[in-house]
Amino acid sequence: MPEIIALILGTAANLGFSWRALRAPGGHGFYRFFAWEAILCLLILNHEPWGKDPYSPHQFASWLLMLLSIALVFYGARQLVRSGRAAEERGDPTLYEFEKTTQLVTSGIYRYIRHPMYTSLLALAWAAYLQDPNLIGTLIAAVATLSLLLTALADEKECLAYFGAEYEAYMRRTRRFIPGLF
């Protein structure tokens, strides 16, 4: 029963943060909603083994991914706020205020990957999955991964429309999620 309550409350919060984006299918916020839901499901599904047998390989990998997730979101958000020059002129109502950047951010962590905050969510999803790997968790982690890939693709389309050739050049020299690979 506590799991059902957590799912309902988490989904309500996600809807509260995402209602504008859900009214714009195809936008990055639309797909991000489903990624957040999948991560919420993974956290609830695999909450019991957290901290049990912390030296097992899958638990150790899980904790490393969680630390990576925290670092990526911290450095990504900090760099975006510092350098992105968010402004209302980017009037898209589906964007959060900090996402309304008017300056393309290509320094700091963005020098190495285009989407550190989405990569953070990928790391969090797989960290939650690795707490207790199972078939249902595998399917949910796959949904989270696909949703985050679609989020990144939609975000790139939006950035290309706003920043144009500058973003296109940035895409050629910087990988999406993993430096030098993907």
C-alpha positions as CSV (number, residue, x, y, z in Angstrom):
1,M,0.0,0.0,0.0
2,P,2.8,2.5,0.7
3,E,4.1,1.9,-2.8
4,I,0.7,2.8,-4.3
5,I,0.6,6.0,-2.3
6,A,4.1,6.8,-3.4
7,L,3.3,6.2,-7.0
8,I,0.1,8.4,-6.8
9,L,1.9,11.2,-5.0
10,G,4.9,11.0,-7.3
11,T,2.7,11.0,-10.4
12,A,0.7,13.9,-9.1
13,A,3.9,15.9,-8.6
14,N,5.2,14.9,-12.0
15,L,1.9,16.0,-13.6
16,G,2.1,19.3,-11.6
17,F,5.6,20.0,-13.1
18,S,4.7,18.7,-16.5
19,W,1.2,19.7,-17.4
20,R,2.2,22.4,-19.9
21,A,4.6,20.0,-21.6
22,L,2.0,17.3,-21.8
23,R,-0.1,19.6,-23.9
24,A,2.7,19.8,-26.5
25,P,3.3,16.2,-27.7
26,G,6.6,16.0,-29.5
27,G,8.3,18.6,-27.3
28,H,11.2,17.5,-25.1
29,G,9.1,18.0,-21.9
30,F,6.5,15.6,-23.2
31,Y,8.9,12.8,-23.4
32,R,10.7,13.8,-20.2
33,F,7.4,13.2,-18.3
34,F,7.4,9.6,-19.3
35,A,11.1,9.2,-18.4
36,W,10.4,10.7,-14.9
37,E,7.4,8.3,-14.5
38,A,9.6,5.3,-15.5
39,I,12.3,6.4,-13.0
40,L,9.6,6.8,-10.3
41,C,8.4,3.3,-11.0
42,L,12.0,1.9,-10.8
43,L,12.6,3.7,-7.5
44,I,9.3,2.3,-6.0
45,L,9.8,-1.2,-7.5
46,N,13.4,-1.5,-6.2
47,H,13.2,0.5,-3.0
48,E,13.5,-2.5,-0.5
49,P,17.0,-3.7,-1.3
50,W,18.6,-0.2,-1.1
51,G,21.6,-0.5,1.2
52,K,21.4,-4.3,1.6
53,D,24.5,-6.1,0.5
54,P,26.2,-2.8,-0.5
55,Y,29.4,-4.6,-1.7
56,S,27.7,-6.8,-4.3
57,P,28.7,-5.9,-7.8
58,H,25.3,-4.7,-8.9
59,Q,24.8,-2.6,-5.7
60,F,28.3,-1.1,-6.1
61,A,27.6,-0.2,-9.8
62,S,24.2,1.2,-8.6
63,W,25.9,3.5,-6.1
64,L,28.5,4.6,-8.6
65,L,25.7,5.5,-11.1
66,M,23.9,7.4,-8.4
67,L,27.0,9.5,-7.6
68,L,27.5,10.1,-11.3
69,S,23.8,11.2,-11.5
70,I,24.2,13.7,-8.7
71,A,27.4,15.1,-10.2
72,L,26.0,15.5,-13.7
73,V,22.8,17.2,-12.6
74,F,24.7,19.5,-10.3
75,Y,27.3,20.6,-12.9
76,G,24.8,20.7,-15.7
77,A,22.3,22.8,-14.0
78,R,24.9,25.1,-12.5
79,Q,26.5,25.7,-15.9
80,L,23.2,26.2,-17.6
81,V,22.1,28.8,-15.1
82,R,25.4,30.6,-15.1
83,S,26.0,30.7,-18.8
84,G,22.6,30.2,-20.5
85,R,21.2,33.7,-19.9
86,A,17.6,32.5,-19.5
87,A,15.1,35.2,-20.5
88,E,11.4,35.5,-21.2
89,E,12.1,36.3,-24.9
90,R,12.3,32.6,-25.3
91,G,8.5,32.5,-24.7
92,D,7.8,28.8,-25.0
93,P,5.4,28.1,-22.1
94,T,6.4,24.4,-22.1
95,L,10.0,25.3,-20.9
96,Y,10.9,25.8,-17.3
97,E,12.4,29.2,-16.6
98,F,16.0,27.9,-16.4
99,E,15.5,26.2,-19.8
100,K,14.7,29.5,-21.6
101,T,18.3,30.0,-22.5
102,T,19.2,32.7,-25.0
103,Q,23.0,31.8,-25.0
104,L,24.1,28.4,-26.2
105,V,26.1,26.8,-23.4
106,T,29.1,24.9,-24.7
107,S,31.5,25.2,-21.7
108,G,32.0,23.3,-18.6
109,I,30.3,19.9,-18.7
110,Y,28.6,20.9,-21.9
111,R,31.9,20.9,-23.6
112,Y,31.9,17.1,-23.3
113,I,28.2,16.1,-23.6
114,R,25.2,18.0,-24.9
115,H,22.7,16.7,-22.3
116,P,24.3,16.2,-18.9
117,M,21.0,16.5,-17.1
118,Y,19.4,13.8,-19.3
119,T,22.5,11.7,-18.8
120,S,22.0,12.2,-15.1
121,L,18.5,10.8,-15.4
122,L,19.8,7.8,-17.4
123,A,22.3,7.1,-14.7
124,L,19.6,7.4,-12.0
125,A,17.3,5.1,-13.9
126,W,19.9,2.4,-14.3
127,A,21.1,2.9,-10.7
128,A,17.6,2.3,-9.5
129,Y,17.3,-0.7,-11.7
130,L,20.6,-2.2,-10.5
131,Q,19.5,-2.1,-6.9
132,D,17.5,-5.2,-7.7
133,P,17.8,-6.3,-11.4
134,N,14.7,-8.1,-12.6
135,L,12.6,-8.6,-15.7
136,I,10.0,-5.9,-14.9
137,G,12.8,-3.5,-14.0
138,T,14.6,-4.2,-17.2
139,L,11.5,-3.3,-19.2
140,I,10.9,-0.1,-17.2
141,A,14.6,0.9,-17.5
142,A,14.3,0.4,-21.2
143,V,11.2,2.7,-21.3
144,A,13.1,5.3,-19.3
145,T,16.1,5.1,-21.7
146,L,13.9,5.3,-24.8
147,S,12.0,8.3,-23.3
148,L,15.3,10.1,-22.5
149,L,16.6,9.5,-26.0
150,L,13.4,10.9,-27.4
151,T,13.6,13.8,-24.9
152,A,17.2,14.6,-26.1
153,L,16.2,14.3,-29.8
154,A,13.3,16.7,-29.3
155,D,15.4,19.1,-27.3
156,E,18.0,19.1,-30.1
157,K,15.3,19.9,-32.7
158,E,14.2,22.8,-30.5
159,C,17.8,24.0,-30.0
160,L,18.4,23.8,-33.8
161,A,15.3,25.9,-34.4
162,Y,16.4,28.5,-31.8
163,F,20.3,28.6,-32.1
164,G,20.6,27.4,-35.8
165,A,24.0,26.8,-37.3
166,E,25.8,27.4,-34.0
167,Y,23.9,24.5,-32.4
168,E,24.5,22.4,-35.5
169,A,28.3,22.9,-35.2
170,Y,28.1,22.1,-31.5
171,M,26.3,18.8,-32.3
172,R,29.1,17.8,-34.7
173,R,31.8,18.3,-32.0
174,T,30.0,17.1,-28.9
175,R,28.4,13.8,-28.1
176,R,24.9,13.5,-26.8
177,F,25.3,11.4,-23.6
178,I,28.8,9.8,-23.4
179,P,31.9,11.8,-24.2
180,G,33.5,10.4,-27.4
181,L,31.0,7.6,-27.8
182,F,27.3,8.6,-28.0
